[in-house]
Amino acid sequence: MTVAPAIAQNRQPAPATPPPTPPAPQAQPAPSAGAPVAIPGFWDPKRRPERPDLQRITVIRFLTEVDYPPFNYAGPDGSPIGFNVDLARLICEELKVQCTVQMRRFDTLITALAENRGDAVMASIAVTPDMRRLADFSDPYYRTPARFVTRRDVVLNDVRPERLEGKEIAVVAGTAHEAYLKSLFTEADLRSYPSSEQAREALRRGDVDLLFGDAISLAFWLNGTDSQNCCAFRGGPFIESRYFGEGIGIAVKRGNDTLRLALNWSLFRLWEKGRFSDLWLRYFPISPF
């Protein structure tokens, strides 16, 4: 079975009946900032995990993908770099074990895990029912939320469906974002585009009133030169799991509870210490949340 990155997963058909809106991820203040910054946190400080038995873990062989920036990709010297790679190394520091990071083609990662060529896959794999049949997963450490974007000169603080009646909204055709709008924003005027680049350009030129899409990639666009500082997030995030996935986790071999629990504990500790926040802000100066 071929698996796809979390953002690609959003191209799958979405349910016809909208589920209830779950709470947004907990916002954690950045340790070095004076004002709170929205950073995804899926860990409840009141449910502190017990420290697992780490004696059986001496090394963790992480597998990741070759080309999914900024999460995992090859640096100038060919070595793996990116958010997932840096987080994997922080996990190993927290667990006080050695780790290696090997890059492979995305479609070979789960097979390599099953064949014991690695211990954990950290490659922005979306946790879905199909994926749970192939591997076990850590707790989620980020999601791919959806958000609206408008031009900066547009004053719009309320993006509820009734407030967007008649508004022209750019969205990529065939995505879960389009299905979500069709299901809930029925009075809006949807303008579907073949690619995210075309949808973004339509907003930048002012051909549409809003753009709705994957907040991770939109954050990169807003923070980069291609946007020409035209636009900004409005409202959200939207994280309905039946449309946008359960979250992103670390895959381990089925039944490897020792490693799975160790990963969960280390992720909690990194979040608790603020090290996850520091890393997130390095890669996402404009928060997708």
C-alpha positions as CSV (number, residue, x, y, z in Angstrom):
1,M,0.0,0.0,0.0
2,T,1.3,3.4,-0.9
3,V,1.1,6.1,1.8
4,A,1.2,9.8,1.2
5,P,2.3,12.9,3.2
6,A,-0.2,14.5,5.4
7,I,-0.9,17.4,3.0
8,A,-1.3,15.0,0.1
9,Q,-3.8,13.1,2.3
10,N,-6.1,16.1,2.1
11,R,-6.8,15.2,-1.6
12,Q,-8.8,12.2,-0.4
13,P,-12.6,12.3,-0.5
14,A,-14.1,13.9,2.6
15,P,-17.3,12.8,4.4
16,A,-20.5,14.3,3.3
17,T,-21.7,14.9,6.9
18,P,-19.6,17.4,8.8
19,P,-18.5,16.2,12.2
20,P,-18.6,18.5,15.3
21,T,-15.8,21.0,15.6
22,P,-13.1,19.7,18.0
23,P,-11.2,22.1,20.2
24,A,-8.2,23.8,18.6
25,P,-4.7,22.7,19.7
26,Q,-3.5,24.2,23.0
27,A,-1.6,27.4,22.5
28,Q,1.7,27.4,24.4
29,P,3.5,30.7,25.0
30,A,7.0,30.8,23.5
31,P,9.6,30.7,26.2
32,S,11.5,33.7,24.9
33,A,8.6,35.9,23.8
34,G,6.6,38.4,25.8
35,A,3.3,37.7,24.1
36,P,1.7,34.3,23.6
37,V,2.4,32.6,20.3
38,A,0.2,29.9,19.0
39,I,2.2,26.7,19.0
40,P,0.6,23.3,18.6
41,G,0.5,21.3,21.9
42,F,-1.2,18.0,22.1
43,W,0.0,17.2,25.6
44,D,-2.1,17.7,28.7
45,P,0.1,18.9,31.7
46,K,-2.4,17.2,34.0
47,R,-1.8,13.8,32.3
48,R,1.9,13.4,32.8
49,P,3.1,10.1,31.3
50,E,5.2,7.9,33.5
51,R,8.9,7.5,32.6
52,P,9.1,4.3,30.6
53,D,11.8,1.6,31.1
54,L,14.5,2.8,28.8
55,Q,17.1,0.0,29.5
56,R,16.1,-1.9,26.4
57,I,16.6,1.1,24.1
58,T,20.2,1.8,23.3
59,V,19.9,3.3,19.8
60,I,17.0,4.5,17.7
61,R,17.3,4.2,13.9
62,F,15.1,6.9,12.5
63,L,13.9,6.7,8.9
64,T,12.8,9.8,7.0
65,E,12.0,11.0,3.5
66,V,14.3,12.6,1.0
67,D,12.3,15.5,-0.2
68,Y,9.6,17.1,1.9
69,P,10.9,20.5,3.0
70,P,11.0,22.0,5.6
71,F,10.2,18.8,7.5
72,N,12.7,16.4,6.0
73,Y,15.1,16.9,3.1
74,A,18.7,16.7,2.0
75,G,21.0,19.5,3.0
76,P,23.8,20.9,0.8
77,D,26.2,18.1,1.9
78,G,23.5,15.4,1.4
79,S,22.9,15.0,5.1
80,P,19.2,14.9,6.3
81,I,17.9,18.1,7.8
82,G,14.6,19.7,8.6
83,F,12.0,20.0,11.4
84,N,11.5,16.2,11.7
85,V,15.2,15.5,11.7
86,D,15.9,18.1,14.4
87,L,13.0,16.8,16.5
88,A,14.3,13.3,16.2
89,R,17.7,14.4,17.5
90,L,16.1,16.2,20.4
91,I,14.2,13.0,21.3
92,C,17.4,11.1,21.4
93,E,19.0,13.7,23.6
94,E,16.0,13.6,26.0
95,L,16.2,9.7,26.1
96,K,20.0,9.8,26.3
97,V,20.4,7.3,23.5
98,Q,22.3,7.3,20.3
99,C,20.3,7.8,17.1
100,T,20.8,7.6,13.4
101,V,18.7,9.3,10.6
102,Q,18.5,7.6,7.2
103,M,16.7,9.0,4.2
104,R,14.7,6.8,1.9
105,R,12.0,7.2,-0.7
106,F,8.7,7.9,1.0
107,D,6.9,4.9,-0.6
108,T,9.6,2.5,1.0
109,L,9.5,3.8,4.5
110,I,6.8,1.6,6.1
111,T,8.1,-1.5,4.3
112,A,11.6,-0.8,5.6
113,L,10.1,-0.4,9.1
114,A,8.3,-3.8,8.8
115,E,11.5,-5.4,7.6
116,N,13.4,-4.1,10.6
117,R,15.7,-1.8,8.6
118,G,14.8,1.0,11.0
119,D,13.1,1.5,14.4
120,A,10.9,4.6,13.8
121,V,9.7,6.6,10.8
122,M,9.6,10.3,11.2
123,A,8.4,11.7,7.9
124,S,5.2,13.6,8.4
125,I,3.0,10.5,8.0
126,A,-0.7,11.3,8.7
127,V,-2.3,8.9,11.2
128,T,-5.3,7.3,9.4
129,P,-7.2,4.0,9.9
130,D,-5.3,2.6,6.9
131,M,-1.9,3.5,8.4
132,R,-2.8,2.1,11.8
133,R,-3.2,-1.3,10.1
134,L,0.5,-1.1,9.0
135,A,2.2,0.5,12.0
136,D,1.7,1.8,15.5
137,F,2.1,5.5,16.1
138,S,3.2,7.9,18.8
139,D,1.0,10.6,20.1
140,P,0.5,13.3,17.4
141,Y,3.1,16.2,17.6
142,Y,1.5,18.4,14.9
143,R,-1.5,18.7,12.6
144,T,-2.1,20.2,9.2
145,P,-4.9,22.7,10.0
146,A,-6.8,24.6,7.4
147,R,-7.1,28.4,7.4
148,F,-8.4,31.4,5.5
149,V,-6.2,34.0,4.0
150,T,-7.1,37.5,2.8
151,R,-5.2,40.5,1.4
152,R,-3.8,42.7,4.1
153,D,-6.0,45.6,3.2
154,V,-9.2,43.6,3.8
155,V,-10.8,43.9,7.3
156,L,-12.3,40.6,8.1
157,N,-12.2,39.2,11.6
158,D,-15.2,36.8,11.5
159,V,-15.1,33.9,9.1
160,R,-18.2,32.1,10.1
161,P,-20.2,30.7,7.2
162,E,-23.0,33.3,7.4
163,R,-20.4,36.1,7.3
164,L,-18.9,34.8,4.0
165,E,-22.1,34.6,2.1
166,G,-21.4,35.7,-1.5
167,K,-17.7,36.0,-0.9
168,E,-15.4,34.5,-3.6
169,I,-13.1,31.9,-2.1
170,A,-10.2,30.4,-3.9
171,V,-9.5,26.7,-3.1
172,V,-7.6,23.9,-4.8
173,A,-9.9,21.5,-6.7
174,G,-10.3,18.0,-5.4
175,T,-9.0,18.6,-2.0
176,A,-10.5,18.1,1.5
177,H,-10.5,21.9,1.8
178,E,-12.8,22.2,-1.2
179,A,-15.1,19.4,0.2
180,Y,-15.1,21.2,3.6
181,L,-16.2,24.5,2.0
182,K,-18.9,22.8,-0.1
183,S,-20.3,21.1,3.0
184,L,-20.2,24.1,5.5
185,F,-19.8,27.3,3.5
186,T,-22.7,26.7,1.2
187,E,-23.5,30.3,0.5
188,A,-20.0,31.3,-0.5
189,D,-18.9,31.5,-4.1
190,L,-16.2,28.9,-4.5
191,R,-13.5,29.4,-7.2
192,S,-11.7,26.1,-7.6
193,Y,-8.1,26.1,-9.1
194,P,-6.0,23.3,-10.4
195,S,-3.0,24.1,-8.1
196,S,-2.2,25.9,-4.9
197,E,0.1,28.2,-6.9
198,Q,-2.8,29.4,-9.1
199,A,-5.1,29.8,-6.1
200,R,-2.6,31.9,-4.2
201,E,-1.9,34.1,-7.2
202,A,-5.6,34.7,-7.6
203,L,-5.7,36.1,-4.1
204,R,-2.5,38.1,-4.5
205,R,-4.0,39.7,-7.7
206,G,-7.3,40.4,-5.9
207,D,-9.3,38.2,-8.2
208,V,-11.0,36.6,-5.1
209,D,-11.8,37.7,-1.6
210,L,-10.3,34.8,0.3
211,L,-8.2,31.7,0.0
212,F,-8.8,28.5,2.0
213,G,-6.1,25.9,2.2
214,D,-3.4,24.0,4.1
215,A,-2.1,26.3,6.8
216,I,1.4,24.8,6.9
217,S,2.1,25.6,3.3
218,L,0.3,28.9,3.5
219,A,2.5,29.9,6.4
220,F,5.6,29.4,4.2
221,W,4.0,31.3,1.4
222,L,3.1,34.2,3.6
223,N,6.6,34.3,5.1
224,G,8.3,34.1,1.8
225,T,9.0,36.4,-1.1
226,D,6.4,34.9,-3.5
227,S,3.6,36.4,-1.5
228,Q,5.1,39.9,-1.8
229,N,3.7,40.5,1.7
230,C,0.2,40.7,0.3
231,C,-1.8,38.7,2.7
232,A,-2.5,37.4,6.2
233,F,-4.3,34.7,8.0
234,R,-7.9,35.3,9.1
235,G,-9.8,33.1,11.6
236,G,-9.3,29.5,12.3
237,P,-7.6,27.1,12.6
238,F,-9.9,24.4,11.3
239,I,-8.8,21.0,12.4
240,E,-11.8,18.7,11.9
241,S,-10.1,15.3,11.8
242,R,-12.5,13.6,9.3
243,Y,-11.4,16.2,6.8
244,F,-7.9,17.1,7.8
245,G,-6.6,14.0,9.5
246,E,-6.0,12.9,13.1
247,G,-2.5,14.4,13.2
248,I,1.1,13.6,12.5
249,G,2.8,10.8,14.5
250,I,6.0,8.8,14.6
251,A,5.5,5.3,13.2
252,V,7.0,2.3,14.9
253,K,6.7,-1.4,14.2
254,R,3.4,-3.0,15.2
255,G,3.7,-4.2,18.8
256,N,6.8,-2.1,19.7
257,D,5.2,-0.6,22.8
258,T,8.5,0.0,24.5
259,L,9.7,2.4,21.8
260,R,6.2,4.0,21.3
261,L,5.9,4.8,25.0
262,A,9.4,6.2,25.1
263,L,8.7,8.5,22.2
264,N,5.5,9.7,23.8
265,W,7.3,10.4,27.1
266,S,10.2,12.3,25.3
267,L,7.8,14.4,23.2
268,F,5.9,15.4,26.4
269,R,9.2,16.3,28.1
270,L,10.4,18.4,25.1
271,W,7.1,20.2,25.1
272,E,7.1,20.7,28.9
273,K,10.7,22.2,28.8
274,G,9.8,24.5,25.9
275,R,12.3,22.9,23.5
276,F,9.5,21.9,21.2
277,S,8.3,25.5,21.1
278,D,11.8,26.8,20.3
279,L,12.1,24.3,17.4
280,W,8.7,25.1,16.1
281,L,9.3,28.9,16.0
282,R,12.6,28.4,14.2
283,Y,10.7,26.7,11.3
284,F,7.4,28.5,11.6
285,P,7.9,32.2,12.4
286,I,4.3,32.8,11.1
287,S,2.3,30.2,13.0
288,P,-0.1,28.1,11.0
289,F,-2.3,27.9,14.1
